[in-house]
Amino acid sequence: MKIKKMYNPESLPDFYVIETLDGKFFRFNVTPFRKITEKDLIPIPHYVAKGNNALEAFEFIYRFYGLEKVSR
């Protein structure tokens, strides 16, 4: 699954948040540690992304969840 970014928000400690290529935000549970599918994604309609919690330095985490970061 191709995404823009993945976030680790403090307000959702057991979830990661992803931003899709079309600018929508979804959350998914960090456990179990496996490749995620679209059925694992829970929409977040009013999420405000904060740059300081983006997982930019940990791109290997993207691969563990079956995600690919695409810069646009």
KEVOBA-269671 format. One line per field, with one value per residue (C-alpha): residue number from 1; residue in one letter; x, y, z. Coordinates in steps of 0.5 Angstrom, whole numbers, plus 500, padded with zeros to 3 digits. Example, Ala and Ser with C-alpha at 12.3 -4.5 7.8 and 13.67 -1.06 7.14 Angstrom:
2
num	[1,2]
residuo	[a,s]
u	[525,527]
v	[491,498]
w	[516,514]
This chain:
72
num	[1,2,3,4,5,6,7,8,9,10,11,12,13,14,15,16,17,18,19,20,21,22,23,24,25,26,27,28,29,30,31,32,33,34,35,36,37,38,39,40,41,42,43,44,45,46,47,48,49,50,51,52,53,54,55,56,57,58,59,60,61,62,63,64,65,66,67,68,69,70,71,72]
residuo	[m,k,i,k,k,m,y,n,p,e,s,l,p,d,f,y,v,i,e,t,l,d,g,k,f,f,r,f,n,v,t,p,f,r,k,i,t,e,k,d,l,i,p,i,p,h,y,v,a,k,g,n,n,a,l,e,a,f,e,f,i,y,r,f,y,g,l,e,k,v,s,r]
u	[500,503,502,505,507,506,505,506,501,502,494,493,499,497,496,500,496,498,496,494,496,489,490,486,488,487,489,491,493,501,499,500,506,504,503,496,490,485,480,485,485,480,478,480,476,479,486,491,498,504,511,514,511,512,516,521,527,524,522,524,517,514,516,514,507,507,507,511,513,512,514,509]
v	[500,507,513,520,519,515,518,516,521,521,522,515,511,504,506,509,514,514,519,516,519,523,526,522,520,513,509,502,498,497,490,485,487,484,487,491,491,496,493,494,502,506,513,519,525,531,529,534,532,534,534,532,526,523,517,520,517,510,508,501,501,502,496,491,494,493,500,504,512,516,523,528]
w	[500,498,503,504,511,518,525,532,535,543,543,540,544,541,534,528,523,516,511,504,497,497,503,508,515,518,524,525,531,532,534,531,528,521,514,514,509,508,513,518,517,521,518,522,519,522,524,524,523,527,524,530,531,524,523,518,521,522,514,516,520,514,511,517,516,508,507,502,503,496,496,492]
